[in-house]
Amino acid sequence: MFVKLSIDFENPARVWWKSGGIELWEGITGDADANSVVIEESLANSWITEAEKLPGWFDGPDYAPNPVNRGDVDPDEDF
């Protein structure tokens, strides 16, 4: 099963991005400027576990609690 990780632009997580989030995101996407990536669920879970360890991951508002969202893959989406 595949899932989609995508940047939540409503989350003002500057601390997370500056505390290693950029490098972590680039490691999974291959491009720091990528807005999303479709990957296997187990890899996404592992990545989120590491992302949660960085300061700022849980500091967002209720409507955007984390800097990166995990979601389902649209079956019509090409990846």
PyMOL Python script that loads the backbone (N, CA, C, O; Angstrom):
from pymol import cmd

cmd.read_pdbstr("""\
ATOM      1  N   MET A   1       0.838  -1.175   0.000  1.00  0.00           N
ATOM      2  CA  MET A   1       0.000   0.000   0.000  1.00  0.00           C
ATOM      3  C   MET A   1       0.887   1.244   0.000  1.00  0.00           C
ATOM      4  O   MET A   1       1.925   1.289   0.660  1.00  0.00           O
ATOM      5  N   PHE A   2       0.456   2.238  -0.747  1.00  0.00           N
ATOM      6  CA  PHE A   2       1.178   3.489  -0.838  1.00  0.00           C
ATOM      7  C   PHE A   2       0.402   4.591  -0.127  1.00  0.00           C
ATOM      8  O   PHE A   2      -0.827   4.564  -0.064  1.00  0.00           O
ATOM      9  N   VAL A   3       1.139   5.556   0.405  1.00  0.00           N
ATOM     10  CA  VAL A   3       0.545   6.732   1.042  1.00  0.00           C
ATOM     11  C   VAL A   3       1.255   7.970   0.507  1.00  0.00           C
ATOM     12  O   VAL A   3       2.325   7.893  -0.098  1.00  0.00           O
ATOM     13  N   LYS A   4       0.628   9.099   0.750  1.00  0.00           N
ATOM     14  CA  LYS A   4       1.190  10.358   0.289  1.00  0.00           C
ATOM     15  C   LYS A   4       1.567  11.220   1.490  1.00  0.00           C
ATOM     16  O   LYS A   4       0.755  11.445   2.387  1.00  0.00           O
ATOM     17  N   LEU A   5       2.796  11.693   1.494  1.00  0.00           N
ATOM     18  CA  LEU A   5       3.235  12.679   2.469  1.00  0.00           C
ATOM     19  C   LEU A   5       3.267  14.018   1.753  1.00  0.00           C
ATOM     20  O   LEU A   5       3.805  14.121   0.651  1.00  0.00           O
ATOM     21  N   SER A   6       2.698  15.041   2.369  1.00  0.00           N
ATOM     22  CA  SER A   6       2.686  16.356   1.736  1.00  0.00           C
ATOM     23  C   SER A   6       2.866  17.448   2.778  1.00  0.00           C
ATOM     24  O   SER A   6       2.435  17.315   3.923  1.00  0.00           O
ATOM     25  N   ILE A   7       3.504  18.516   2.364  1.00  0.00           N
ATOM     26  CA  ILE A   7       3.728  19.657   3.248  1.00  0.00           C
ATOM     27  C   ILE A   7       2.386  20.298   3.565  1.00  0.00           C
ATOM     28  O   ILE A   7       1.562  20.505   2.674  1.00  0.00           O
ATOM     29  N   ASP A   8       2.171  20.609   4.832  1.00  0.00           N
ATOM     30  CA  ASP A   8       0.972  21.337   5.242  1.00  0.00           C
ATOM     31  C   ASP A   8       1.360  22.805   5.352  1.00  0.00           C
ATOM     32  O   ASP A   8       1.968  23.222   6.337  1.00  0.00           O
ATOM     33  N   PHE A   9       1.008  23.575   4.347  1.00  0.00           N
ATOM     34  CA  PHE A   9       1.405  24.976   4.289  1.00  0.00           C
ATOM     35  C   PHE A   9       0.661  25.843   5.309  1.00  0.00           C
ATOM     36  O   PHE A   9       1.010  27.009   5.498  1.00  0.00           O
ATOM     37  N   GLU A  10      -0.347  25.291   5.959  1.00  0.00           N
ATOM     38  CA  GLU A  10      -1.049  26.030   7.007  1.00  0.00           C
ATOM     39  C   GLU A  10      -0.368  25.868   8.374  1.00  0.00           C
ATOM     40  O   GLU A  10      -0.758  26.519   9.343  1.00  0.00           O
ATOM     41  N   ASN A  11       0.631  25.015   8.445  1.00  0.00           N
ATOM     42  CA  ASN A  11       1.369  24.801   9.684  1.00  0.00           C
ATOM     43  C   ASN A  11       2.621  25.684   9.667  1.00  0.00           C
ATOM     44  O   ASN A  11       3.481  25.524   8.802  1.00  0.00           O
ATOM     45  N   PRO A  12       2.723  26.608  10.616  1.00  0.00           N
ATOM     46  CA  PRO A  12       3.879  27.520  10.642  1.00  0.00           C
ATOM     47  C   PRO A  12       5.076  26.927  11.397  1.00  0.00           C
ATOM     48  O   PRO A  12       5.556  27.531  12.356  1.00  0.00           O
ATOM     49  N   ALA A  13       5.555  25.765  10.980  1.00  0.00           N
ATOM     50  CA  ALA A  13       6.562  24.999  11.717  1.00  0.00           C
ATOM     51  C   ALA A  13       7.987  25.393  11.374  1.00  0.00           C
ATOM     52  O   ALA A  13       8.785  24.537  10.993  1.00  0.00           O
ATOM     53  N   ARG A  14       8.316  26.639  11.496  1.00  0.00           N
ATOM     54  CA  ARG A  14       9.674  27.080  11.168  1.00  0.00           C
ATOM     55  C   ARG A  14      10.718  26.365  12.032  1.00  0.00           C
ATOM     56  O   ARG A  14      11.799  26.027  11.549  1.00  0.00           O
ATOM     57  N   VAL A  15      10.400  26.139  13.285  1.00  0.00           N
ATOM     58  CA  VAL A  15      11.338  25.456  14.182  1.00  0.00           C
ATOM     59  C   VAL A  15      11.630  24.061  13.662  1.00  0.00           C
ATOM     60  O   VAL A  15      12.789  23.647  13.633  1.00  0.00           O
ATOM     61  N   TRP A  16      10.607  23.329  13.253  1.00  0.00           N
ATOM     62  CA  TRP A  16      10.797  21.970  12.764  1.00  0.00           C
ATOM     63  C   TRP A  16      11.676  21.964  11.515  1.00  0.00           C
ATOM     64  O   TRP A  16      12.616  21.175  11.414  1.00  0.00           O
ATOM     65  N   TRP A  17      11.367  22.846  10.567  1.00  0.00           N
ATOM     66  CA  TRP A  17      12.139  22.883   9.327  1.00  0.00           C
ATOM     67  C   TRP A  17      13.588  23.264   9.601  1.00  0.00           C
ATOM     68  O   TRP A  17      14.499  22.708   8.987  1.00  0.00           O
ATOM     69  N   LYS A  18      13.811  24.200  10.512  1.00  0.00           N
ATOM     70  CA  LYS A  18      15.175  24.649  10.819  1.00  0.00           C
ATOM     71  C   LYS A  18      15.936  23.671  11.705  1.00  0.00           C
ATOM     72  O   LYS A  18      17.161  23.756  11.800  1.00  0.00           O
ATOM     73  N   SER A  19      15.238  22.747  12.351  1.00  0.00           N
ATOM     74  CA  SER A  19      15.864  21.785  13.270  1.00  0.00           C
ATOM     75  C   SER A  19      16.149  20.442  12.614  1.00  0.00           C
ATOM     76  O   SER A  19      16.313  19.437  13.307  1.00  0.00           O
ATOM     77  N   GLY A  20      16.209  20.413  11.322  1.00  0.00           N
ATOM     78  CA  GLY A  20      16.515  19.177  10.601  1.00  0.00           C
ATOM     79  C   GLY A  20      15.402  18.705   9.692  1.00  0.00           C
ATOM     80  O   GLY A  20      15.583  17.738   8.951  1.00  0.00           O
ATOM     81  N   GLY A  21      14.263  19.358   9.729  1.00  0.00           N
ATOM     82  CA  GLY A  21      13.138  18.958   8.890  1.00  0.00           C
ATOM     83  C   GLY A  21      13.425  19.056   7.399  1.00  0.00           C
ATOM     84  O   GLY A  21      12.998  18.203   6.620  1.00  0.00           O
ATOM     85  N   ILE A  22      14.151  20.097   7.005  1.00  0.00           N
ATOM     86  CA  ILE A  22      14.479  20.243   5.578  1.00  0.00           C
ATOM     87  C   ILE A  22      15.288  19.049   5.103  1.00  0.00           C
ATOM     88  O   ILE A  22      15.004  18.471   4.054  1.00  0.00           O
ATOM     89  N   GLU A  23      16.284  18.688   5.872  1.00  0.00           N
ATOM     90  CA  GLU A  23      17.139  17.556   5.483  1.00  0.00           C
ATOM     91  C   GLU A  23      16.352  16.246   5.479  1.00  0.00           C
ATOM     92  O   GLU A  23      16.535  15.403   4.600  1.00  0.00           O
ATOM     93  N   LEU A  24      15.482  16.087   6.466  1.00  0.00           N
ATOM     94  CA  LEU A  24      14.673  14.876   6.537  1.00  0.00           C
ATOM     95  C   LEU A  24      13.725  14.802   5.342  1.00  0.00           C
ATOM     96  O   LEU A  24      13.560  13.743   4.735  1.00  0.00           O
ATOM     97  N   TRP A  25      13.100  15.939   5.007  1.00  0.00           N
ATOM     98  CA  TRP A  25      12.187  15.988   3.868  1.00  0.00           C
ATOM     99  C   TRP A  25      12.937  15.710   2.563  1.00  0.00           C
ATOM    100  O   TRP A  25      12.466  14.944   1.723  1.00  0.00           O
ATOM    101  N   GLU A  26      14.071  16.316   2.404  1.00  0.00           N
ATOM    102  CA  GLU A  26      14.863  16.095   1.194  1.00  0.00           C
ATOM    103  C   GLU A  26      15.315  14.640   1.097  1.00  0.00           C
ATOM    104  O   GLU A  26      15.426  14.096  -0.001  1.00  0.00           O
ATOM    105  N   GLY A  27      15.571  14.014   2.230  1.00  0.00           N
ATOM    106  CA  GLY A  27      15.972  12.612   2.227  1.00  0.00           C
ATOM    107  C   GLY A  27      14.886  11.681   1.709  1.00  0.00           C
ATOM    108  O   GLY A  27      15.192  10.653   1.105  1.00  0.00           O
ATOM    109  N   ILE A  28      13.633  12.024   1.934  1.00  0.00           N
ATOM    110  CA  ILE A  28      12.533  11.157   1.489  1.00  0.00           C
ATOM    111  C   ILE A  28      12.041  11.532   0.088  1.00  0.00           C
ATOM    112  O   ILE A  28      11.564  10.678  -0.659  1.00  0.00           O
ATOM    113  N   THR A  29      12.161  12.823  -0.260  1.00  0.00           N
ATOM    114  CA  THR A  29      11.656  13.263  -1.565  1.00  0.00           C
ATOM    115  C   THR A  29      12.737  13.323  -2.628  1.00  0.00           C
ATOM    116  O   THR A  29      12.455  13.212  -3.821  1.00  0.00           O
ATOM    117  N   GLY A  30      13.985  13.499  -2.186  1.00  0.00           N
ATOM    118  CA  GLY A  30      15.068  13.697  -3.141  1.00  0.00           C
ATOM    119  C   GLY A  30      15.164  15.134  -3.613  1.00  0.00           C
ATOM    120  O   GLY A  30      16.030  15.466  -4.422  1.00  0.00           O
ATOM    121  N   ASP A  31      14.269  16.001  -3.109  1.00  0.00           N
ATOM    122  CA  ASP A  31      14.222  17.399  -3.542  1.00  0.00           C
ATOM    123  C   ASP A  31      13.600  18.236  -2.428  1.00  0.00           C
ATOM    124  O   ASP A  31      12.428  18.058  -2.096  1.00  0.00           O
ATOM    125  N   ALA A  32      14.378  19.145  -1.854  1.00  0.00           N
ATOM    126  CA  ALA A  32      13.871  19.978  -0.752  1.00  0.00           C
ATOM    127  C   ALA A  32      12.692  20.838  -1.175  1.00  0.00           C
ATOM    128  O   ALA A  32      11.924  21.282  -0.322  1.00  0.00           O
ATOM    129  N   ASP A  33      12.529  21.085  -2.471  1.00  0.00           N
ATOM    130  CA  ASP A  33      11.439  21.918  -2.958  1.00  0.00           C
ATOM    131  C   ASP A  33      10.178  21.132  -3.305  1.00  0.00           C
ATOM    132  O   ASP A  33       9.179  21.729  -3.706  1.00  0.00           O
ATOM    133  N   ALA A  34      10.198  19.821  -3.161  1.00  0.00           N
ATOM    134  CA  ALA A  34       9.023  18.999  -3.469  1.00  0.00           C
ATOM    135  C   ALA A  34       7.920  19.271  -2.453  1.00  0.00           C
ATOM    136  O   ALA A  34       8.191  19.434  -1.264  1.00  0.00           O
ATOM    137  N   ASN A  35       6.686  19.319  -2.921  1.00  0.00           N
ATOM    138  CA  ASN A  35       5.539  19.545  -2.040  1.00  0.00           C
ATOM    139  C   ASN A  35       4.956  18.254  -1.487  1.00  0.00           C
ATOM    140  O   ASN A  35       4.292  18.260  -0.450  1.00  0.00           O
ATOM    141  N   SER A  36       5.206  17.138  -2.187  1.00  0.00           N
ATOM    142  CA  SER A  36       4.654  15.856  -1.747  1.00  0.00           C
ATOM    143  C   SER A  36       5.463  14.711  -2.335  1.00  0.00           C
ATOM    144  O   SER A  36       6.273  14.879  -3.247  1.00  0.00           O
ATOM    145  N   VAL A  37       5.202  13.528  -1.762  1.00  0.00           N
ATOM    146  CA  VAL A  37       5.855  12.318  -2.247  1.00  0.00           C
ATOM    147  C   VAL A  37       4.921  11.138  -1.972  1.00  0.00           C
ATOM    148  O   VAL A  37       4.247  11.103  -0.943  1.00  0.00           O
ATOM    149  N   VAL A  38       4.884  10.192  -2.875  1.00  0.00           N
ATOM    150  CA  VAL A  38       4.112   8.958  -2.703  1.00  0.00           C
ATOM    151  C   VAL A  38       5.111   7.845  -2.447  1.00  0.00           C
ATOM    152  O   VAL A  38       6.005   7.590  -3.254  1.00  0.00           O
ATOM    153  N   ILE A  39       4.939   7.175  -1.288  1.00  0.00           N
ATOM    154  CA  ILE A  39       5.877   6.128  -0.890  1.00  0.00           C
ATOM    155  C   ILE A  39       5.126   4.978  -0.227  1.00  0.00           C
ATOM    156  O   ILE A  39       3.943   5.098   0.095  1.00  0.00           O
ATOM    157  N   GLU A  40       5.820   3.873  -0.028  1.00  0.00           N
ATOM    158  CA  GLU A  40       5.212   2.730   0.655  1.00  0.00           C
ATOM    159  C   GLU A  40       4.869   3.114   2.095  1.00  0.00           C
ATOM    160  O   GLU A  40       5.572   3.902   2.728  1.00  0.00           O
ATOM    161  N   GLU A  41       3.789   2.547   2.588  1.00  0.00           N
ATOM    162  CA  GLU A  41       3.279   2.878   3.913  1.00  0.00           C
ATOM    163  C   GLU A  41       4.306   2.644   5.015  1.00  0.00           C
ATOM    164  O   GLU A  41       4.435   3.468   5.921  1.00  0.00           O
ATOM    165  N   SER A  42       5.034   1.540   4.953  1.00  0.00           N
ATOM    166  CA  SER A  42       6.017   1.253   6.009  1.00  0.00           C
ATOM    167  C   SER A  42       7.129   2.303   6.031  1.00  0.00           C
ATOM    168  O   SER A  42       7.597   2.685   7.103  1.00  0.00           O
ATOM    169  N   LEU A  43       7.547   2.763   4.872  1.00  0.00           N
ATOM    170  CA  LEU A  43       8.566   3.805   4.802  1.00  0.00           C
ATOM    171  C   LEU A  43       8.011   5.126   5.341  1.00  0.00           C
ATOM    172  O   LEU A  43       8.707   5.850   6.053  1.00  0.00           O
ATOM    173  N   ALA A  44       6.776   5.433   5.006  1.00  0.00           N
ATOM    174  CA  ALA A  44       6.135   6.652   5.517  1.00  0.00           C
ATOM    175  C   ALA A  44       6.035   6.610   7.034  1.00  0.00           C
ATOM    176  O   ALA A  44       6.322   7.603   7.702  1.00  0.00           O
ATOM    177  N   ASN A  45       5.636   5.487   7.577  1.00  0.00           N
ATOM    178  CA  ASN A  45       5.533   5.353   9.040  1.00  0.00           C
ATOM    179  C   ASN A  45       6.881   5.553   9.707  1.00  0.00           C
ATOM    180  O   ASN A  45       6.978   6.227  10.732  1.00  0.00           O
ATOM    181  N   SER A  46       7.917   4.971   9.129  1.00  0.00           N
ATOM    182  CA  SER A  46       9.267   5.120   9.659  1.00  0.00           C
ATOM    183  C   SER A  46       9.719   6.578   9.579  1.00  0.00           C
ATOM    184  O   SER A  46      10.327   7.095  10.516  1.00  0.00           O
ATOM    185  N   TRP A  47       9.425   7.228   8.474  1.00  0.00           N
ATOM    186  CA  TRP A  47       9.808   8.623   8.293  1.00  0.00           C
ATOM    187  C   TRP A  47       9.106   9.506   9.326  1.00  0.00           C
ATOM    188  O   TRP A  47       9.739  10.369   9.934  1.00  0.00           O
ATOM    189  N   ILE A  48       7.810   9.296   9.526  1.00  0.00           N
ATOM    190  CA  ILE A  48       7.053  10.088  10.498  1.00  0.00           C
ATOM    191  C   ILE A  48       7.599   9.876  11.908  1.00  0.00           C
ATOM    192  O   ILE A  48       7.666  10.824  12.691  1.00  0.00           O
ATOM    193  N   THR A  49       7.987   8.659  12.238  1.00  0.00           N
ATOM    194  CA  THR A  49       8.585   8.393  13.547  1.00  0.00           C
ATOM    195  C   THR A  49       9.822   9.257  13.757  1.00  0.00           C
ATOM    196  O   THR A  49      10.022   9.797  14.845  1.00  0.00           O
ATOM    197  N   GLU A  50      10.647   9.390  12.733  1.00  0.00           N
ATOM    198  CA  GLU A  50      11.831  10.241  12.829  1.00  0.00           C
ATOM    199  C   GLU A  50      11.454  11.716  12.858  1.00  0.00           C
ATOM    200  O   GLU A  50      12.053  12.496  13.599  1.00  0.00           O
ATOM    201  N   ALA A  51      10.468  12.103  12.059  1.00  0.00           N
ATOM    202  CA  ALA A  51      10.035  13.499  11.999  1.00  0.00           C
ATOM    203  C   ALA A  51       9.497  13.975  13.343  1.00  0.00           C
ATOM    204  O   ALA A  51       9.707  15.124  13.731  1.00  0.00           O
ATOM    205  N   GLU A  52       8.808  13.092  14.047  1.00  0.00           N
ATOM    206  CA  GLU A  52       8.239  13.438  15.355  1.00  0.00           C
ATOM    207  C   GLU A  52       9.306  13.737  16.397  1.00  0.00           C
ATOM    208  O   GLU A  52       9.026  14.412  17.388  1.00  0.00           O
ATOM    209  N   LYS A  53      10.511  13.252  16.191  1.00  0.00           N
ATOM    210  CA  LYS A  53      11.594  13.466  17.150  1.00  0.00           C
ATOM    211  C   LYS A  53      12.176  14.874  17.083  1.00  0.00           C
ATOM    212  O   LYS A  53      12.837  15.318  18.022  1.00  0.00           O
ATOM    213  N   LEU A  54      11.935  15.579  15.977  1.00  0.00           N
ATOM    214  CA  LEU A  54      12.492  16.920  15.820  1.00  0.00           C
ATOM    215  C   LEU A  54      11.615  17.948  16.541  1.00  0.00           C
ATOM    216  O   LEU A  54      10.392  17.818  16.565  1.00  0.00           O
ATOM    217  N   PRO A  55      12.243  18.965  17.125  1.00  0.00           N
ATOM    218  CA  PRO A  55      11.474  20.015  17.794  1.00  0.00           C
ATOM    219  C   PRO A  55      10.519  20.695  16.816  1.00  0.00           C
ATOM    220  O   PRO A  55      10.874  20.959  15.667  1.00  0.00           O
ATOM    221  N   GLY A  56       9.317  20.971  17.280  1.00  0.00           N
ATOM    222  CA  GLY A  56       8.341  21.698  16.480  1.00  0.00           C
ATOM    223  C   GLY A  56       7.327  20.856  15.743  1.00  0.00           C
ATOM    224  O   GLY A  56       6.379  21.402  15.179  1.00  0.00           O
ATOM    225  N   TRP A  57       7.495  19.530  15.726  1.00  0.00           N
ATOM    226  CA  TRP A  57       6.572  18.670  14.980  1.00  0.00           C
ATOM    227  C   TRP A  57       5.138  18.817  15.465  1.00  0.00           C
ATOM    228  O   TRP A  57       4.213  18.836  14.653  1.00  0.00           O
ATOM    229  N   PHE A  58       4.939  18.922  16.753  1.00  0.00           N
ATOM    230  CA  PHE A  58       3.594  18.966  17.339  1.00  0.00           C
ATOM    231  C   PHE A  58       3.140  20.386  17.696  1.00  0.00           C
ATOM    232  O   PHE A  58       2.165  20.548  18.429  1.00  0.00           O
ATOM    233  N   ASP A  59       3.822  21.404  17.196  1.00  0.00           N
ATOM    234  CA  ASP A  59       3.557  22.777  17.614  1.00  0.00           C
ATOM    235  C   ASP A  59       2.518  23.524  16.794  1.00  0.00           C
ATOM    236  O   ASP A  59       2.262  24.698  17.062  1.00  0.00           O
ATOM    237  N   GLY A  60       1.918  22.888  15.814  1.00  0.00           N
ATOM    238  CA  GLY A  60       0.970  23.586  14.955  1.00  0.00           C
ATOM    239  C   GLY A  60      -0.398  23.759  15.596  1.00  0.00           C
ATOM    240  O   GLY A  60      -0.678  23.181  16.646  1.00  0.00           O
ATOM    241  N   PRO A  61      -1.249  24.555  14.960  1.00  0.00           N
ATOM    242  CA  PRO A  61      -2.611  24.754  15.444  1.00  0.00           C
ATOM    243  C   PRO A  61      -3.446  23.498  15.259  1.00  0.00           C
ATOM    244  O   PRO A  61      -3.023  22.573  14.566  1.00  0.00           O
ATOM    245  N   ASP A  62      -4.618  23.451  15.865  1.00  0.00           N
ATOM    246  CA  ASP A  62      -5.491  22.276  15.783  1.00  0.00           C
ATOM    247  C   ASP A  62      -5.805  21.867  14.345  1.00  0.00           C
ATOM    248  O   ASP A  62      -5.892  20.676  14.046  1.00  0.00           O
ATOM    249  N   TYR A  63      -5.975  22.838  13.459  1.00  0.00           N
ATOM    250  CA  TYR A  63      -6.347  22.528  12.078  1.00  0.00           C
ATOM    251  C   TYR A  63      -5.151  22.110  11.213  1.00  0.00           C
ATOM    252  O   TYR A  63      -5.337  21.640  10.090  1.00  0.00           O
ATOM    253  N   ALA A  64      -3.932  22.277  11.723  1.00  0.00           N
ATOM    254  CA  ALA A  64      -2.715  21.883  11.005  1.00  0.00           C
ATOM    255  C   ALA A  64      -1.631  21.536  12.026  1.00  0.00           C
ATOM    256  O   ALA A  64      -0.654  22.271  12.170  1.00  0.00           O
ATOM    257  N   PRO A  65      -1.802  20.424  12.729  1.00  0.00           N
ATOM    258  CA  PRO A  65      -0.922  20.122  13.870  1.00  0.00           C
ATOM    259  C   PRO A  65       0.527  19.790  13.521  1.00  0.00           C
ATOM    260  O   PRO A  65       1.417  20.000  14.345  1.00  0.00           O
ATOM    261  N   ASN A  66       0.780  19.277  12.319  1.00  0.00           N
ATOM    262  CA  ASN A  66       2.127  18.847  11.938  1.00  0.00           C
ATOM    263  C   ASN A  66       2.535  19.507  10.624  1.00  0.00           C
ATOM    264  O   ASN A  66       1.670  19.858   9.822  1.00  0.00           O
ATOM    265  N   PRO A  67       3.825  19.681  10.389  1.00  0.00           N
ATOM    266  CA  PRO A  67       4.281  20.314   9.154  1.00  0.00           C
ATOM    267  C   PRO A  67       4.106  19.456   7.898  1.00  0.00           C
ATOM    268  O   PRO A  67       4.114  19.978   6.783  1.00  0.00           O
ATOM    269  N   VAL A  68       3.948  18.152   8.078  1.00  0.00           N
ATOM    270  CA  VAL A  68       3.755  17.239   6.946  1.00  0.00           C
ATOM    271  C   VAL A  68       2.566  16.344   7.250  1.00  0.00           C
ATOM    272  O   VAL A  68       2.456  15.782   8.340  1.00  0.00           O
ATOM    273  N   ASN A  69       1.680  16.221   6.274  1.00  0.00           N
ATOM    274  CA  ASN A  69       0.494  15.372   6.405  1.00  0.00           C
ATOM    275  C   ASN A  69       0.728  14.014   5.765  1.00  0.00           C
ATOM    276  O   ASN A  69       1.484  13.886   4.801  1.00  0.00           O
ATOM    277  N   ARG A  70       0.074  13.012   6.310  1.00  0.00           N
ATOM    278  CA  ARG A  70       0.055  11.674   5.722  1.00  0.00           C
ATOM    279  C   ARG A  70      -1.362  11.448   5.224  1.00  0.00           C
ATOM    280  O   ARG A  70      -2.322  11.641   5.970  1.00  0.00           O
ATOM    281  N   GLY A  71      -1.500  11.039   3.963  1.00  0.00           N
ATOM    282  CA  GLY A  71      -2.832  10.836   3.421  1.00  0.00           C
ATOM    283  C   GLY A  71      -2.882   9.682   2.449  1.00  0.00           C
ATOM    284  O   GLY A  71      -1.862   9.104   2.076  1.00  0.00           O
ATOM    285  N   ASP A  72      -4.088   9.367   2.051  1.00  0.00           N
ATOM    286  CA  ASP A  72      -4.308   8.304   1.073  1.00  0.00           C
ATOM    287  C   ASP A  72      -3.892   8.783  -0.313  1.00  0.00           C
ATOM    288  O   ASP A  72      -3.878   9.981  -0.598  1.00  0.00           O
ATOM    289  N   VAL A  73      -3.560   7.841  -1.148  1.00  0.00           N
ATOM    290  CA  VAL A  73      -3.210   8.137  -2.533  1.00  0.00           C
ATOM    291  C   VAL A  73      -4.476   8.078  -3.369  1.00  0.00           C
ATOM    292  O   VAL A  73      -5.238   7.113  -3.298  1.00  0.00           O
ATOM    293  N   ASP A  74      -4.691   9.109  -4.152  1.00  0.00           N
ATOM    294  CA  ASP A  74      -5.815   9.146  -5.071  1.00  0.00           C
ATOM    295  C   ASP A  74      -5.585   8.068  -6.139  1.00  0.00           C
ATOM    296  O   ASP A  74      -4.551   8.080  -6.807  1.00  0.00           O
ATOM    297  N   PRO A  75      -6.537   7.133  -6.311  1.00  0.00           N
ATOM    298  CA  PRO A  75      -6.313   6.048  -7.279  1.00  0.00           C
ATOM    299  C   PRO A  75      -6.134   6.537  -8.715  1.00  0.00           C
ATOM    300  O   PRO A  75      -5.579   5.817  -9.545  1.00  0.00           O
ATOM    301  N   ASP A  76      -6.594   7.746  -9.016  1.00  0.00           N
ATOM    302  CA  ASP A  76      -6.448   8.310 -10.356  1.00  0.00           C
ATOM    303  C   ASP A  76      -5.148   9.070 -10.544  1.00  0.00           C
ATOM    304  O   ASP A  76      -4.838   9.523 -11.646  1.00  0.00           O
ATOM    305  N   GLU A  77      -4.380   9.210  -9.451  1.00  0.00           N
ATOM    306  CA  GLU A  77      -3.154   9.984  -9.499  1.00  0.00           C
ATOM    307  C   GLU A  77      -2.012   9.146 -10.082  1.00  0.00           C
ATOM    308  O   GLU A  77      -1.821   7.985  -9.722  1.00  0.00           O
ATOM    309  N   ASP A  78      -1.274   9.761 -10.976  1.00  0.00           N
ATOM    310  CA  ASP A  78      -0.078   9.097 -11.526  1.00  0.00           C
ATOM    311  C   ASP A  78       1.097   9.383 -10.619  1.00  0.00           C
ATOM    312  O   ASP A  78       1.300  10.521 -10.196  1.00  0.00           O
ATOM    313  N   PHE A  79       1.866   8.363 -10.319  1.00  0.00           N
ATOM    314  CA  PHE A  79       3.079   8.542  -9.523  1.00  0.00           C
ATOM    315  C   PHE A  79       4.132   7.579  -9.952  1.00  0.00           C
ATOM    316  O   PHE A  79       5.230   7.577  -9.395  1.00  0.00           O
TER     317      PHE A  79
END
""", "prot")
cmd.dss("prot")
cmd.show_as("cartoon", "prot")
cmd.util.cbc("prot")
cmd.orient("prot")
